[in-house]
Amino acid sequence: MSKNAMELSAEEGKIKISNDVIMVIIQKTIEDIKEVVSFTSGLSKGISEAFSKKNSSKKAIKIDNEEKQIEINISVTVEYGVIIPDLVQKLQEKVKQAIEVMTDIDVGRVNVYVQDIKIP
């Protein structure tokens, strides 16, 4: 099995779901949470965009495939004034639920790293 895909067994055969598909699900889920300003690699926005505008989200989201489940690491920037533990719990639950519902892949952990706060 490739490290870039998760393989599931179905009655009719095998199913391989690319990490890129999981990445799209995570990105859409994060975009739907208004208190998350962006997902970043920990560099300031200008620096990360200068290096790679297209791949900045891939640096902010890491997917580790294990035997029967995945572990996800996400780095985010949040709005000033939000209750960070509540927001992180909401993000963890929504990401886990979205992936499990859409792909039937077990999500072991969703680790969220708050890298920055956007001050108005």
Backbone bond lengths (Angstrom), bond angles and torsions (degrees), N, CA, C in turn:
res aa  C-N    CA-C-N  psi(-1)  N-CA   C-N-CA  omega(-1)  CA-C   N-CA-C  phi
1 M - - - 1.446 - - 1.528 109.42 -
2 S 1.291 116.29 137.72 1.455 122.43 179.79 1.518 110.96 -74.16
3 K 1.329 116.08 148.37 1.464 120.25 175.61 1.526 110.88 -71.09
4 N 1.314 117.65 -14.80 1.461 121.81 -177.84 1.519 112.69 -98.08
5 A 1.323 117.18 10.92 1.461 120.85 179.55 1.520 109.19 -150.54
6 M 1.311 115.17 149.81 1.463 121.33 175.92 1.519 106.88 -107.08
7 E 1.307 116.73 132.80 1.460 121.20 -177.34 1.521 109.89 -106.96
8 L 1.334 115.41 130.30 1.459 122.52 177.56 1.521 108.33 -119.72
9 S 1.311 116.39 150.62 1.459 120.34 176.23 1.517 108.97 -104.66
10 A 1.315 115.17 129.88 1.457 121.71 176.19 1.523 107.52 -118.71
11 E 1.310 116.46 167.78 1.461 121.00 -178.94 1.533 111.25 -59.36
12 E 1.321 116.40 -37.79 1.461 121.28 -176.77 1.532 113.38 -85.35
13 G 1.322 117.56 -12.78 1.455 120.37 -178.59 1.515 111.37 155.75
14 K 1.325 115.55 -163.97 1.460 121.00 -177.92 1.524 110.47 -94.82
15 I 1.328 114.54 150.85 1.462 121.96 176.83 1.522 106.95 -124.37
16 K 1.321 116.88 129.54 1.465 121.42 174.83 1.521 107.78 -114.90
17 I 1.331 115.51 126.41 1.459 121.19 178.79 1.521 107.74 -115.67
18 S 1.311 115.83 118.92 1.455 122.72 -177.26 1.525 111.01 -66.51
19 N 1.329 115.76 147.63 1.463 120.21 174.14 1.530 110.92 -60.63
20 D 1.334 117.61 -27.02 1.466 120.38 177.44 1.530 110.83 -64.06
21 V 1.329 117.34 -35.19 1.467 121.06 177.51 1.528 109.37 -67.55
22 I 1.321 116.43 -44.09 1.462 120.61 177.70 1.522 110.19 -62.46
23 M 1.325 116.64 -38.89 1.464 121.93 178.47 1.532 110.71 -60.36
24 V 1.315 118.01 -42.87 1.468 121.81 179.20 1.526 110.27 -62.61
25 I 1.330 117.11 -42.13 1.464 121.13 178.07 1.523 110.08 -61.04
26 I 1.322 117.21 -44.96 1.469 121.61 179.49 1.522 110.41 -62.95
27 Q 1.341 117.19 -46.70 1.473 120.88 -179.10 1.519 111.05 -58.81
28 K 1.312 117.53 -46.16 1.467 121.30 -179.09 1.523 110.45 -63.79
29 T 1.315 117.05 -41.06 1.463 121.16 179.31 1.524 110.75 -63.26
30 I 1.326 116.84 -43.74 1.465 120.41 179.07 1.525 110.50 -64.65
31 E 1.324 117.35 -42.06 1.469 121.21 -179.49 1.522 112.08 -61.53
32 D 1.322 117.80 -27.53 1.469 122.07 -179.50 1.528 113.12 -79.28
33 I 1.322 117.67 -7.66 1.468 121.22 178.91 1.527 107.55 -101.23
34 K 1.324 116.10 105.80 1.468 121.19 -170.21 1.528 114.10 -64.55
35 E 1.333 118.58 -26.62 1.467 120.33 -178.68 1.529 112.94 -74.37
36 V 1.321 116.98 -14.64 1.469 120.71 175.69 1.520 107.15 -89.00
37 V 1.317 115.59 114.42 1.461 121.35 -177.21 1.518 110.54 -74.13
38 S 1.325 116.68 -44.14 1.460 121.09 179.46 1.516 108.98 -163.17
39 F 1.311 115.18 167.08 1.445 119.87 171.23 1.510 105.27 -113.49
40 T 1.335 115.67 125.51 1.455 121.75 -171.15 1.515 110.98 -128.11
41 S 1.303 114.72 167.66 1.456 119.95 178.18 1.515 112.00 -91.19
42 G 1.325 117.06 6.05 1.452 119.95 -178.95 1.515 112.00 99.75
43 L 1.320 117.98 -13.61 1.452 121.73 174.78 1.519 108.44 -85.35
44 S 1.305 116.69 158.83 1.459 117.56 175.94 1.521 108.75 -63.73
45 K 1.322 116.43 154.02 1.462 121.29 -174.18 1.524 112.15 -55.43
46 G 1.320 117.90 -45.03 1.461 121.28 -178.57 1.514 112.73 -62.13
47 I 1.315 116.10 -42.10 1.465 120.18 -179.65 1.524 110.42 -67.26
48 S 1.339 117.34 -46.08 1.469 118.88 -177.70 1.520 110.86 -65.44
49 E 1.343 118.32 -37.30 1.460 120.46 178.19 1.520 111.04 -67.45
50 A 1.302 117.31 -34.40 1.463 120.66 179.68 1.524 110.67 -63.50
51 F 1.324 116.60 -36.67 1.462 119.39 -179.63 1.516 112.04 -76.81
52 S 1.308 117.15 -45.22 1.461 118.86 -176.84 1.515 110.76 -165.77
53 K 1.307 115.79 103.26 1.456 120.35 179.72 1.526 111.10 -68.50
54 K 1.308 117.45 -39.91 1.460 121.76 -176.94 1.518 112.59 -71.25
55 N 1.318 117.79 -38.97 1.453 120.41 -171.37 1.521 114.54 -96.84
56 S 1.328 119.25 8.18 1.459 120.17 -176.81 1.522 112.06 -61.84
57 S 1.335 118.15 -36.53 1.464 119.52 179.45 1.521 111.28 -69.74
58 K 1.322 117.57 -31.36 1.462 119.94 178.90 1.520 110.45 -67.87
59 K 1.338 117.62 -30.76 1.452 120.60 177.14 1.519 110.76 -73.84
60 A 1.322 117.42 -27.49 1.459 122.50 -176.54 1.517 112.47 -85.49
61 I 1.310 117.46 -16.68 1.457 121.48 -178.53 1.522 108.45 -124.89
62 K 1.314 116.37 126.40 1.458 120.93 178.63 1.523 108.14 -124.50
63 I 1.313 115.69 132.24 1.462 121.97 -179.62 1.523 108.48 -116.16
64 D 1.319 116.32 122.71 1.463 121.46 176.55 1.521 108.55 -107.97
65 N 1.322 116.17 116.69 1.466 121.37 178.25 1.519 108.72 -84.76
66 E 1.318 115.11 127.62 1.448 120.81 174.12 1.519 107.16 -112.61
67 E 1.304 117.47 -172.84 1.468 121.42 -175.36 1.531 112.90 -54.28
68 K 1.329 117.60 -54.97 1.463 120.31 -174.92 1.517 113.28 -125.51
69 Q 1.320 117.33 6.00 1.458 119.98 -179.30 1.521 109.78 -152.78
70 I 1.327 115.34 173.39 1.461 120.11 178.16 1.522 109.60 -121.84
71 E 1.318 114.25 157.08 1.452 122.02 173.19 1.517 106.93 -121.73
72 I 1.323 116.29 135.35 1.462 121.22 -174.88 1.521 109.34 -119.70
73 N 1.333 116.37 135.68 1.457 123.16 174.26 1.519 107.82 -119.36
74 I 1.341 115.74 126.67 1.461 121.10 -177.41 1.519 108.68 -128.45
75 S 1.331 117.10 133.71 1.461 122.75 173.95 1.522 108.29 -109.34
76 V 1.344 116.60 129.25 1.456 120.53 -175.23 1.527 112.27 -132.77
77 T 1.330 113.63 159.92 1.459 122.93 168.39 1.525 105.76 -112.52
78 V 1.337 116.46 133.42 1.458 120.38 -176.34 1.525 110.67 -117.83
79 E 1.341 115.24 163.09 1.454 121.13 177.20 1.521 109.74 -71.64
80 Y 1.316 115.53 146.15 1.462 121.21 175.01 1.526 109.18 -65.41
81 G 1.311 116.55 137.30 1.454 121.12 176.76 1.510 115.45 98.62
82 V 1.324 118.07 -12.19 1.465 119.12 178.96 1.527 109.28 -75.72
83 I 1.303 115.86 154.50 1.464 121.16 174.49 1.521 106.28 -84.27
84 I 1.301 116.11 103.35 1.465 122.48 -169.92 1.530 112.73 -58.00
85 P 1.343 120.52 -48.48 1.473 118.13 -179.96 1.529 113.06 -59.25
86 D 1.341 117.53 -38.64 1.466 120.29 178.30 1.522 111.37 -65.67
87 L 1.334 116.17 -43.03 1.463 120.77 179.88 1.526 111.08 -64.20
88 V 1.326 116.76 -43.71 1.463 120.62 -179.94 1.524 110.65 -63.13
89 Q 1.318 117.49 -42.31 1.466 120.48 178.21 1.526 110.69 -62.12
90 K 1.327 117.04 -42.90 1.470 121.58 177.81 1.529 110.49 -60.70
91 L 1.327 116.31 -45.40 1.462 121.41 179.86 1.527 110.82 -62.99
92 Q 1.323 117.00 -44.79 1.466 120.69 179.34 1.531 110.96 -59.77
93 E 1.327 116.46 -46.92 1.462 120.47 -178.57 1.525 111.98 -63.78
94 K 1.339 116.64 -44.25 1.466 120.04 -177.27 1.524 111.94 -67.60
95 V 1.335 117.54 -41.83 1.467 121.18 178.99 1.532 109.73 -64.13
96 K 1.317 116.85 -48.19 1.473 121.34 179.86 1.526 110.60 -58.78
97 Q 1.320 116.91 -47.70 1.463 121.18 -178.54 1.527 111.37 -63.32
98 A 1.328 117.19 -45.29 1.470 120.54 -178.04 1.523 111.20 -60.82
99 I 1.324 117.07 -44.92 1.466 120.08 -178.67 1.522 110.94 -67.34
100 E 1.327 116.84 -45.39 1.460 119.40 -177.27 1.526 111.79 -66.34
101 V 1.329 117.66 -38.68 1.462 120.54 -179.98 1.523 111.30 -69.32
102 M 1.328 117.22 -44.05 1.466 120.39 -174.82 1.524 114.13 -79.36
103 T 1.338 117.20 -28.65 1.470 119.04 -173.28 1.522 114.72 -119.09
104 D 1.315 118.36 -16.84 1.463 124.06 -174.54 1.527 111.75 65.43
105 I 1.331 116.77 23.83 1.461 122.69 175.59 1.528 107.36 -94.71
106 D 1.326 117.09 132.17 1.461 120.91 176.92 1.527 109.55 -73.26
107 V 1.318 115.12 132.95 1.456 121.67 176.78 1.520 107.15 -104.66
108 G 1.321 115.95 114.10 1.457 120.62 -179.03 1.513 112.06 -73.77
109 R 1.317 116.31 -49.31 1.464 121.20 -177.45 1.513 109.86 -146.32
110 V 1.329 115.07 147.35 1.456 122.05 169.90 1.525 105.32 -124.48
111 N 1.326 116.06 103.33 1.456 121.92 179.74 1.519 108.73 -93.08
112 V 1.323 116.80 128.06 1.459 121.61 -178.58 1.517 108.67 -117.10
113 Y 1.327 115.38 128.49 1.464 122.28 178.64 1.519 108.27 -113.74
114 V 1.324 116.63 115.28 1.459 120.86 178.04 1.533 105.78 -84.29
115 Q 1.340 115.59 109.16 1.457 122.08 -174.61 1.524 113.58 -92.23
116 D 1.338 116.51 -23.89 1.463 118.91 -175.02 1.523 109.39 -160.60
117 I 1.319 115.46 161.84 1.461 122.88 174.82 1.518 107.43 -124.73
118 K 1.343 116.10 132.03 1.453 120.12 178.23 1.522 108.05 -89.64
119 I 1.327 114.59 119.17 1.468 120.55 179.40 1.520 107.58 -97.63
120 P 1.343 116.07 127.51 1.479 118.72 -178.20 1.512 113.26 -64.24
